[in-house]
Amino acid sequence: VDGISTVVPGTRDTILRSVSFDLPAGMTMALIGPSGSGKSTLARHLVGVGDPIGGAIRLDGIELSHWDRNQLGRHIGYLPQDVRLFSGTVAENIGRFLEEATDEDIIKAAKLSGAHSMISGLSDGYATQIGDGGGRLSGGQRQRVGLARALYGNPSLIVLDEPNSNLDSEGEEALVSCLNQLKQEGKTVVIATHKTNILGRT
């Protein structure tokens, strides 16, 4: 990340000003700060959502804007603060509605995220229809399915925005276990949070 700056859309109010850092492969980094400090904006920029007004973001030395979007998406996992799921089954959402998504890979992502037991307890398991926006799931369940979706396909860079904001104690334990597993697997992880209790356990 090389000197990126961003303003609030439609204004001249600066959210991020000349932010720079290097994140080596296999490292975990936390973005900490109060609400409105720009954590979510930076997280979105890291996955190629929205363009900063200045500076550059590079992955493996190549600016994100120069990557093929479909190719880039396969190497990045993203859990937004506002998890948006789509009308369909739990499995389809985890597998990103890709035709080539296999049951094996979907279950692997769910197990890594710690969501497998929760999903298995749903009315139809992975075949459960979740409704538009995931409305048939609780906020914590949506967040856990969203984490599994972020991990689907074994991405190299994983960006998690407030991943524990809606989790109960069981969900938080699953998240901590997941983060430790990602560290052991050498994944590059960025966590944006203002709830820092999980950071000392990973």
N, C-alpha and C positions, 0 to 999 in steps of 0.2 A: 504494500500500500504506500503510494508515493505522493504525499502532499495533497490529498483529496479535500475538497471543500464542497459544501452543499448548502442551499438555502431552502427555506420553506416555500413550497410551490406557490407561485403567484405573488410572492413578496421578495423583499431584499433581506429578510431576517436570516442570519446565518445559523445553521444547525451544527455543521462541522466545519472547522477551519484548519487547513493545512495538516491533516492527520497523516502520519507516516509510521509504518512499522514493518518489520520482516517477521514472518511466521514460518519457521523451518518445518518441513514435513515431519509428521509424527508428534508434533507438540500440541498441547491444549492451552488455549488462551481464554481468559474471561474478560468480558467488557462489563465494567461495573459502573453504576451511576444511577441517579434518581430518574423517575419518569420524566420524559421530555428532554433528556440530555443528549439524545441522538444515537442511542444504542441500536434501536431498531432500524434506523436509517442506514447506519453503517453495516448492519447485518444484511440488509437488502442489497446494498452495493456489492458486498462480498460475493453474492451469488448472481450478480449481473442484473438485478432488478433496479431500473432507474440509473441514470447517468449522473455522476457528480459534475459540478460546473467547472471544476479544475482538478488537476492531478490525474493519476492513473492507478489502476489495480491490475496486477499481473499474477497469473497462475502459471507456474513453471516458466517464468520469464516472458510469457506472451500476454498482452493486454486482453482482458476479458472480451472487449468488443471485437477482437479479431478471431475469437473462437467461433466455430460453428455451434449454434445454439443447441441443436440436438445432441451433438457430441459432448458439449459442456455439461448438459443436464445429467448425463449418465455418470459423471464424475463428482457431482455435488449433491449432497443431501441437505434439505432446508426445512426446518420446522419454524413457521412464522408464529409471531405472538398470537395472532388471531387465526387459529387453525380453521382452514376451509376445506371441508370434505364435500363430496359430490354424490348425487343420487346414484345409488348402485349398492353393491355388496361391500362388506368390510374387505374382502380379498381384492376386489377390483380397485378399491381406493389405495390399499397398500401397494399393489402392483402398478400404480399410476396409470391404470386403464390401458396398459400396453398389451398388445396381442400376444407377444412372446413371453409374458409373465407366466411363470410356472408355480404350481402349488408349493413345490419344494423351496423356491426362492422366497415366496411370500411368507411361508411359515418360518423360514430362517430369519427373516427380518423381524417378524413378530417376536420370536424367541429372544433375539438379541435385545430388542427394546423392552422386554419384560412384559409384553402385552398378550402373550400366547394364552395364558390361563384365563385372563379376563375375557378374551375373545371366545375361547372355548365354552365359557359360561353363558354366552349370549344365546338367544332363542334358537338360532340356526347356525351358531358358530361363525365360521368365516363366510358363510353364505347369507348371513343376516343382512337384510336390506336396511340401510341406515337413513333413508329419506334425504330430501334435498337439504344440503348444508350439514348433513349428519345430525339432523334434528331429533332422531330417535335415540341418540346417545347423550350421556351426560357430558358436561364440559371436561371432566377428567378422562372419560373414555375417548372423547374426540382427540384430546391431546396425546393419549397413548397410541391411538391408531395413526395420528399424524407423525409421531416419532418413528413408528414402524415404517411408514411411507418414506420418511427421510433416509432411513437406513437401507431401504430396498435397493438391490443391485450392487451392494458393496462399494459405495462411493468413497473417494479418497479424502474429500473435504466435506465436513459436516458442520453446518451452522445452525445453532439452536437458539431461538429467541424466547426468553422467559419459559424454558421447558418445564418448570415445576410450578407455574402460576396457578394451575387448577387441580393439582394432584393431591390425593389424600396420602396418608403415611405409607400405605402399601405401594402406591404409584411412585412415591418419592424414593422408596427403597429400590424399586425396580430401575428407576432412572440412575441412581448412584451405581448400581451394579452394571448397568449398560455403559456408563461413562468409563468405568474402570476397565471393562472389556475392550472398549474402543482404544483405550490407551495401550493395553497389552498388544492389540493388533496393529499398532503403529499408525492409527488414523490421525489426521489433522482435524482438530475440533475447536470451534469458537463458540463460547457460551455467553450470551448477553443476559444479564440478570441484575435485579436489585435485591433478590433474596439469596444471600450469599452462603446460607447454611450448608448447601451441598458441596461447596467448593473445597472445604477442608477435608472432605471424605473421598476425594477423587485424586 
